[in-house]
Amino acid sequence: MDKYNIKASKRLGQNFLTDGEAACEIVNYSNISKEDLVIEIGPGLGTLTGMLLEQAEKVVCIELDERMIDILEDRFSMYNNLEIINDDVLKVDLNKLISSKPAKVVANLPYYITSPIIMKLLEDRINLQSITVMVQKEAADRLTAKPGKNNSGAITYGIRYYAQPERIIEVPKTSFFPVPEVDSTVIKLEILNKPAINVKNEKLLFKVIKLAFMQKRKTLANALSSGNTLGDKQDIEKMLLNLGFDTRIRGEKLTLEEFRKDCRLHRNIDKIGFSNV
């Protein structure tokens, strides 16, 4: 950083990984081989990049901060298996970068944009085999939680719908510069060949889940009937009774399969206006 006269950007949430041992662990758990295409999101100064270049057939780095582009090109000029894209990953068409063979994503994600990036990778049906990322410890708790447990959130169900999450290693905040206020965790998402449950209307499924967690402390009936979005409270409670649920149950107590059942009964309420689930 002194060589290139740069400082970490607070706006971009930059905390550069400086712990070589942690970087090795991330690459090792990514199971990179010489046949793999790796997409690295936010390479920054390139702590992970050099290791990935040694292991993979090709590494595509997507970096928003244009100051890092010269650094990456300078540091890794001897490699012919590196492509650098100076853009916002949320705006990049990743499917155009990937051939018929699944790619692997590796990243040290900025805390403020962790969830949008991960959900883009999953919801866009990008041809991926796995996602290995370092995230804030609190985010890792939600991302790897089991649906129906107290530390689950709406994103927990999205993760379990598309992938099988695994917690890899804990990384102390002293492994970064500047030192952040919290510790980090490396997680790995193994992408499922098909969604964990079979639904005809994913839009309704995730609408119900989102509503349930927008007002997490409310009962599911109160959350889903708020603003009469999915029917009035009496209809919702009747539906929950038909499912065998206590009408006082909260959304955080439901499994992914139970949310699917919830959605299937919604089609019987005419005012909702959604098609078959």
C-alpha positions in Angstrom: 0.0 0.0 0.0 2.9 2.3 0.7 4.5 1.4 -2.7 1.3 2.5 -4.6 0.4 5.3 -2.1 -3.1 4.1 -1.4 -5.3 3.8 1.6 -8.2 1.4 2.3 -11.5 2.8 1.2 -14.2 3.0 3.9 -16.8 3.5 1.3 -16.0 0.2 -0.3 -15.6 -1.6 3.0 -12.0 -2.5 2.4 -10.2 -4.6 5.0 -7.3 -6.4 3.3 -6.5 -9.9 4.3 -2.8 -10.0 5.5 -2.8 -13.5 7.2 -1.1 -15.9 4.7 -2.1 -18.9 6.7 -5.8 -18.0 6.5 -5.4 -17.3 2.8 -3.9 -20.8 2.4 -6.8 -22.4 4.3 -9.3 -20.6 2.0 -7.6 -21.8 -1.2 -7.2 -25.4 0.2 -10.9 -25.7 1.2 -11.9 -24.4 -2.3 -10.4 -27.6 -3.8 -9.0 -25.8 -6.8 -7.5 -27.9 -9.6 -5.7 -27.2 -12.8 -9.0 -27.8 -14.7 -10.9 -25.1 -12.7 -12.1 -21.7 -13.7 -12.1 -19.5 -10.5 -14.0 -16.2 -10.1 -12.4 -14.1 -7.4 -14.6 -11.2 -6.2 -12.9 -8.2 -4.8 -9.2 -9.4 -4.9 -7.9 -6.1 -3.5 -4.2 -6.3 -3.1 -4.1 -9.9 -4.4 -3.4 -11.9 -1.2 -5.6 -14.8 -2.5 -5.0 -14.2 -6.2 -1.4 -15.4 -6.4 -2.3 -18.7 -4.7 -5.3 -19.2 -6.9 -3.3 -18.6 -10.0 -0.9 -21.3 -9.0 -3.7 -23.8 -8.6 -6.3 -23.0 -11.3 -6.5 -23.2 -15.0 -7.8 -19.6 -15.1 -8.7 -16.9 -12.6 -11.1 -14.1 -13.4 -10.8 -11.2 -10.8 -13.7 -8.8 -10.6 -12.6 -5.7 -8.8 -14.6 -2.5 -8.4 -11.8 -0.3 -7.1 -9.8 0.9 -10.2 -6.8 1.7 -7.9 -6.3 -2.1 -7.4 -6.2 -2.9 -11.2 -2.6 -1.5 -11.7 -1.5 -3.4 -8.5 -2.9 -6.7 -9.7 -1.5 -6.3 -13.2 1.9 -5.4 -11.8 2.0 -8.1 -9.2 0.9 -10.9 -11.5 2.2 -9.8 -14.9 4.1 -13.1 -15.2 0.9 -15.2 -15.2 -1.0 -15.9 -18.5 -4.1 -17.4 -16.8 -5.4 -14.1 -15.2 -8.2 -11.9 -16.4 -9.1 -8.7 -14.6 -12.5 -7.0 -14.8 -12.9 -3.5 -13.4 -16.6 -3.5 -12.5 -19.2 -4.0 -9.9 -19.9 -7.7 -9.6 -23.6 -7.0 -9.1 -23.6 -5.6 -12.7 -21.5 -8.3 -14.4 -23.1 -11.0 -16.4 -21.2 -13.9 -14.9 -22.8 -16.5 -17.1 -20.9 -15.0 -20.0 -17.6 -15.8 -18.3 -18.4 -19.4 -17.7 -18.4 -22.2 -20.2 -20.3 -25.5 -19.8 -18.1 -26.5 -17.0 -19.0 -25.2 -13.5 -16.8 -22.5 -12.0 -15.8 -21.9 -8.4 -16.1 -18.6 -6.6 -13.6 -17.5 -4.0 -13.7 -14.2 -2.2 -13.1 -12.1 0.8 -16.4 -10.2 0.7 -17.0 -6.7 2.0 -19.3 -6.9 5.0 -21.8 -4.3 3.8 -22.6 -6.2 0.6 -22.2 -9.9 1.5 -25.9 -10.9 1.2 -26.6 -9.2 -2.2 -23.5 -10.8 -3.8 -24.2 -14.3 -2.5 -27.9 -14.2 -3.5 -27.0 -12.9 -6.9 -24.7 -15.9 -7.4 -27.5 -18.2 -6.4 -30.6 -16.6 -7.8 -29.1 -16.0 -11.2 -28.6 -19.7 -11.7 -24.9 -19.2 -12.5 -23.1 -22.4 -13.4 -21.2 -22.8 -10.2 -19.9 -25.8 -8.3 -19.0 -24.0 -5.1 -18.7 -20.6 -3.3 -16.0 -20.2 -0.7 -16.1 -16.8 0.9 -14.9 -15.0 4.0 -17.7 -13.0 5.7 -18.4 -11.3 9.0 -18.9 -13.8 11.7 -22.4 -12.7 12.4 -23.4 -13.1 8.8 -21.8 -16.6 8.8 -24.1 -17.5 11.7 -27.2 -16.7 9.6 -25.8 -18.1 6.3 -25.0 -21.5 7.8 -27.8 -21.7 10.3 -30.4 -24.5 10.1 -33.9 -23.3 9.1 -36.2 -23.2 12.1 -33.5 -22.3 14.6 -33.3 -19.0 16.5 -30.3 -17.6 14.6 -31.9 -18.2 11.2 -33.0 -15.3 8.9 -34.7 -15.0 5.5 -31.3 -15.5 3.8 -30.9 -18.8 5.6 -33.7 -20.3 3.7 -32.4 -18.9 0.4 -29.0 -20.5 1.0 -30.6 -23.9 1.9 -32.8 -23.8 -1.1 -29.8 -23.5 -3.5 -26.8 -24.9 -1.6 -25.4 -26.9 1.3 -23.5 -24.6 3.6 -20.5 -25.5 5.7 -18.5 -23.4 8.2 -14.8 -23.8 7.5 -12.6 -21.7 9.8 -12.8 -18.7 12.1 -10.5 -15.8 11.2 -9.6 -13.1 13.9 -9.9 -9.5 13.1 -6.2 -9.1 13.5 -5.7 -10.9 10.2 -6.8 -7.8 8.3 -5.6 -4.3 7.6 -7.1 -2.0 8.6 -8.3 -4.1 11.6 -12.1 -4.3 11.5 -14.3 -4.3 14.6 -15.4 -7.9 14.3 -14.0 -11.3 13.5 -14.6 -13.2 10.3 -15.6 -16.7 9.2 -14.9 -18.7 6.1 -17.9 -20.6 4.8 -18.3 -22.9 1.8 -21.5 -23.4 -0.2 -21.7 -26.5 -2.3 -24.3 -25.8 -5.0 -27.1 -28.3 -5.2 -27.8 -30.0 -8.6 -31.5 -28.9 -8.1 -33.3 -26.9 -5.4 -33.7 -28.6 -2.0 -37.5 -28.6 -2.4 -39.8 -28.7 -5.4 -42.0 -25.6 -5.8 -43.8 -24.2 -8.9 -43.8 -20.7 -7.7 -40.5 -19.6 -6.2 -41.7 -16.0 -6.2 -44.4 -16.8 -3.7 -42.2 -19.0 -1.6 -39.6 -16.2 -1.0 -42.3 -13.6 -0.7 -43.8 -15.5 2.2 -40.4 -16.1 3.8 -39.4 -12.4 3.4 -42.7 -11.3 5.0 -42.2 -13.7 7.9 -38.8 -12.3 8.7 -39.5 -8.6 8.1 -41.5 -8.7 11.3 -39.6 -11.5 13.0 -41.1 -10.9 16.5 -44.6 -11.1 15.3 -46.5 -14.4 14.9 -46.5 -15.8 11.3 -50.2 -15.0 11.0 -49.7 -11.3 12.0 -46.6 -11.0 9.7 -48.3 -12.5 6.6 -51.5 -10.6 7.1 -49.8 -7.2 7.6 -51.2 -4.8 5.1 -53.5 -7.6 3.9 -50.6 -8.6 1.6 -51.4 -12.4 1.6 -54.9 -12.3 3.0 -56.5 -11.2 6.2 -55.5 -12.6 9.6 -58.5 -15.0 9.9 -57.6 -16.6 6.5 -54.0 -17.0 7.5 -54.8 -18.5 10.9 -57.3 -20.9 9.2 -54.5 -22.0 6.8 -52.0 -22.5 9.6 -54.5 -24.7 11.5 -55.1 -26.8 8.3 -51.3 -27.3 8.3 -51.3 -28.4 11.9 -49.5 -25.4 13.2 -50.2 -23.4 16.3 -51.6 -20.0 15.1 -49.1 -18.3 17.5 -46.1 -19.8 15.7 -43.4 -17.5 14.4 -41.8 -17.8 10.9 -38.3 -18.5 12.4 -39.6 -21.8 13.7 -40.6 -23.2 10.3 -38.4 -25.4 8.1 -38.0 -24.8 4.4 -40.4 -27.7 3.7 -43.0 -26.2 6.1 -42.8 -22.9 4.2 -43.4 -24.8 1.0 -46.6 -26.3 2.5 -47.6 -22.8 3.7 -47.3 -21.6 0.1 -49.3 -24.5 -1.4 -52.3 -23.6 0.8 -52.1 -20.0 -0.2 -53.5 -20.8 -3.6 -56.8 -21.6 -2.0 -57.2 -18.0 -0.9 -58.6 -16.2 -4.0 -57.6 -12.7 -3.0 -53.9 -13.5 -3.0 -53.7 -13.7 -6.8 -50.8 -16.1 -7.1 -50.8 -19.2 -9.3 -50.0 -22.8 -8.3 -47.1 -23.5 -6.1 
